[in-house]
């Protein structure tokens, strides 16, 4: 069976993160969604996504193709159900299609041609941007069990104060010194060669990806995930950084999601609670307006390659697109379109040549190439998002 992860019907709900990746490449818990399905099924997935993403995230077909809606995260019952599907069958939960098996994955989907099998087991889904942080704890618990079952952690050095050590797992090369690790509220997972520097205070759950670093004195409240090669300092609560992003200094980040290659300047602060305690609204790209999340706590949603200068302040429920550069005093508005340059006093268009110079420089520091595929995707996003920029 060939595994394909489809964007499904929630792709636009998950912008700005899905401007630059399929739904299956989102990170929640320890792993990305495609890594979860790969672990469970022992199959390398490909992607049924937007055409402009195809070179970086290709679709690979075969005689029999299991197409899974990537908004649905795998668990034991769901994996068993999808493995039992045959050509011409689809798995549904109510009116939602979870998966189907086809011989022609690129021919479009017509539900009337499939026989429906109902799934009534537990489901964990990612249908909105705020699901990434609000459901991160449940996803992190599941990934921790998946990755550590039957395995033994590297030893935790005696210089640390440790609570509930059986829920702490260090992969090969991971380091932690002179810190407080409290796993009583959730597991703590350190990926290969990740490092927690001296004086950090961590209340699980926490996932620290391969090569990621917690800076000295960081104060981390779970459930939080810092993906591969992220650098994090200051105070963080219930937030997810995908990979290669930095919040390296003091300042507060709460109930937030940052894509890849983001950088928050020193003493950047995000509000995650309105001062009248009202439910938070977020910019909705589909409706081109603000919609209620139903959440009281919701901070910052920042797309790939966006950055802000020192002492930047973000209001509750701020959405920032791809390749924005924000600086200056005061609060910028709580929707900043992709390729915006400026701050509270106003924005101009961040031209692609300048944006790409910054991207190349940041990526080069991590020995990652800014290649033609990356540039083509970002150029397409520039055109897609033109209508929201004023200049």
N, C-alpha and C positions, 0 to 999 in steps of 0.2 A: 504494500500500500504506500502511495506517495502522499505526504502531508503538505497541505497548503493552508496558510492562515489568511483569511479574508478580512478586509476592513469592516465588512458588514454595514449596518445602517447608522452606526454611532460615530463614524469618522469625524464628521463636522462638529459634533459635540466636544471632541477632544482636541480641537485647535486651541492654541497655536502649536501644540506638540506634534500634531499629525501633519503640519505643513511640511515637515522635513523627514518624516518616517511613517511607515505603516503603523496601524494600531498594534500589530504583533510585536513591534520593536519598543513599545513603551515598557518602562521599568516600574514594578510595584513589588514590594517585598524585597527579597534579595536578588532575584533574577528578573530578566525581561520576560515578557509573555511568551515569546518564541523559545526562549531557553527552558521555560517551564514545560511546554509541550514536548520539546525535544527530550528532556529528561524522562518524562513519563512514558513516551511512546518509543524512545530510542530511534527516532527518525529525524533527519535534518529537514526543517520546513523551508518552503519558499513562500512567496507572498502574492496575493491577489489584491492589488492596490492601485493607486492613481498612476496613469501612464508616465508622468514625469519622474516618478520614483523608481521606475522599472530597472534602470541600469544598475543602480546601487542595491535594489531589493528585487531581484528577478523572480519571475514565475517559471516554475519547472513542472511540466506535465508528464504524465505516464498513462499506462493503460487503465489503472484504477486510482482515483484521486480522492482522498479524504479532505474535504474542504471544511475547515472549522472557523466559525465566527470568533475572531481574536478577542472580542470583548468578554468572552467566557473563559475563566481561568480553570485549569484542569484540577480535578480531585479524583480519588479512587473510583467513585461511582460513575462519574462522568466519563472518565477514560475507558472504563469497561463498556459503557454504552456506545461510545463512538467506535470502539474496536469491533463491536458486533454488527455495525452497519454494512450493508452490501450495496452494490450499484443500484441506483434508482430509489434508495431510501434516504429519508432525512430524519434528524432528531430535533424535536421541538419542545419548547417549554411554553405552554399556552400558545400564543400566536407568534412567538419569537423562534426563529430558526437558529439552532445551535450548530448543526453540522449536516453535511450530506456527502454522498459518494457519487462521483460522476466520472465518465470517460472523457468529457470535454469541459475542463474547468474554465477555459477562456471563452466559452460560447454564450455566457449569460445564464442566469438562473431563473427557471420558471417552476414555481412551487407545485403547480398543477400536474407536473410530470413525475412527481415523487410521491411515494407512499410515506405517510407521517407516522413516526413512532414517538410516543410521549415520554419525556424524561421528568420524573417527579422527585429526584434526589436533590441534595443541597447544591446551591449555585453561588459562586462569587463572581461578580461582574464588574467591568470597568466601562461605564457608559457616559461619564462626565468627567471633566478635568479634576474636580474636587474628590472624586472617588479615589484618585491615586494616593492622596494623603489620608482620607478618612477611612479607607479600607486597608491601609498599609499594614496595620497590626495583624489582621487576619491573614493577609498574604505572606507576611514575614514569618509568622508561626508555621504556616504550611511549608514554606521553602526551607526553613530551618530543619524541620523533621525530614524532608526529602533529602537534603544534602548531608546530614550528619548521621542518619540511621545506620547503625552497625559500624560506625567509625569512631576513632578516638582523637580528641583534640590534642594539639601541642600543649605542653605544660604552661600554666599561667605563672609567671614569675612571682616570687614571694614578696616583692616590694609593693604589690598591689593589695588594696582592701577589697575583698570579694564577698558578695552575697549571692547564694544559690549558684555555686560554680558549675554544677552539672548542666546548667542551661547556658554556659558560655563555651564557645568553640573557636579555636584559633587554627586557621589553616597553616600550611607550611610557610615559614618565613615571616609570619605575623609577629608583631612586637607590641608590648604594652608595659609601661613602667610607672610606678609611683602614682597610680590612679585609683579611683573608686569605681568599681564595676558592680552595679546592683541589678541582677537578673531576676529579681523576685516578681517584677511586673511584666516580664517578657524576655525572650532570649537575646543574647548578644553574640553576634557573628562577625569575625574578622577574616576577610578574604586573604588570599595569598599575598604576602609581602605588604599587607596593610600595617599601619603603625599608629598607636595612640601614644602621644608624647606625655611628658610628666604633668601631673596635676589635673588631669581631666576628671570630671565627675559625670558618670553616665548612669542613667536610669532607663533600663530596657523598655521596649525592645529596640535594638539597634542592629543595622547591617552596614558594615564598612567594607566596600568592595576592594577588589585586587588593587594594590598599590595606593590606596587612599590613605590620607593622613588626617588625624585630629590634632590640631595645634595645641600648644601648652595652655592649660587652664580652661579648656572648653567645657561648657555646661550643656549637656545633651539630655533632653527628655524624649522618650519614645512615644509612639513608634516612629522611628526615623530611619531613612535609608540614604546613605551617601555612596553613590556608585563608583565604579573603578576610576582611580586616579583623581578623585575629588580631594580638595583641601578645605577643611572646615575648622573655624574657631568661633569664639564668642558663645552666645546663647542660642540654641536651636530647639524648637519644640515641634514634634509631629510633622516633619517635612521630608521631602524626597528630592534628591539631586540625582539626575540620571547618570552622568559620567563626565569626567574632565572639567567639572565646574568648580568654582572657588568661592567660598565665603571665608576668607582666611583670617579675619580680624574680629575685633569686638563689634557688638551690635546684635540685634534680635531678629531672628527669622522664625516665624511660626505658622503652622497650618498652610504650608506653601509647597509649590513644585517648581523646580528649575530644570530646564532641558540640559543639553550638552553645551560645553564651551561658553558657559556664562561666567561672569565675574562681578561680585558685589564689592564695591570699594569699602575701605575701612570705616567702621561706625555707621554702616547702612542699617536702617531700622525699618521693619515692616509692622504695620498694625494688623492684628488678626481678630480684633474685637472692636465693634463700633462703640463710641462713648455713650450712646443711648441704648446699647444692648439689643438693637434691632437685628433681624435676620439679614444676612449679607446677600447682595446682588452682584452678579458677575456679568461682564460683557459676553454676549452670545453671538458668535459669528454668523450663525444661520439667520437669526432674526434681526441682526444688526441693531441690537439694543441690549439693555440690561435685564437679566432674568433672575428670579429668586433661586437661591441654592437650597433654602431650607435650613442652612447652617448658621449658627451664631458665631462660630469661629472659622474664619477663612482669610488668608493673607494674600500672597503674591503668586501669580502664575506667569512665568517668564520663559519665552521661547528660546530656541537655540541661538547661540552667538550674541545674545544681548548682554549689555554691561551697564554698570552705573558707577559714578564717581564717589569720592569720599563724602560722608555725612548725608547721603541721599535718604529721603524719607518717603515711604510708600504708604498710602492710605489703605484701609481695609478693603479687601476684594479688588486688588489691582491686577489687570491683565496686560501683559507686555508681549508684543509679537516677536518676530525673528529679527535679529540684527538691529536692535534698537540701541542707542547710546544716550544715556540719561545722566544729567549732572546739574549742579546748581542748587540754590537754596529753595525752600518751600516744597509743597507737595505737587508733583506732576499729576495730571488727571488720571483717573483710574482705568482708562483704556488708552494704551499707547500703541499705535499701529506699528507694524513691522517697518524697518528702515526709517525710524524717526531719530532725529538728532536734536537734543535740547533738554528742556525741563519745564518747571512751573511757569516760566516766562514765555514759553512757546516752543514750537518745534519746526524744524525744516526737514527736508528729505536727506537722509544719510545715503549718499551716492554709493553705488555698488563698488566702484574702484577703491574707495576709502574703506568701506566695510570689509572688503576682501583682504586688503592689506593687513588689517587688524586680525582677521581670522587666520591668515597665513602665519603671522608672527606668533599668535597664541598657540597654534597647533604645532609649530616647529619646536617650541619649548618642550613639548611632550613627544617629540620625534614622530609626529603624525603628519602625513602629507595632505595638503589642501589640493585635492586632485580634480580632474575634469568633472567627475560625477558630482562631487560636492558643489562645485561652482555652478554647474547646470541647474541643480536643484534650487540653490539660493537665488539664481537669476530668475527662475520661474516664480518663486515665491515673491520676489520684488514686483513682478507684473501682476500676480494674483491679488496682491494687497494694495495696489495703487489707489483704489477707490476710497480707502480709509484715510489716506494722507492728504493734508490740505495744501502741501507745497512740495 
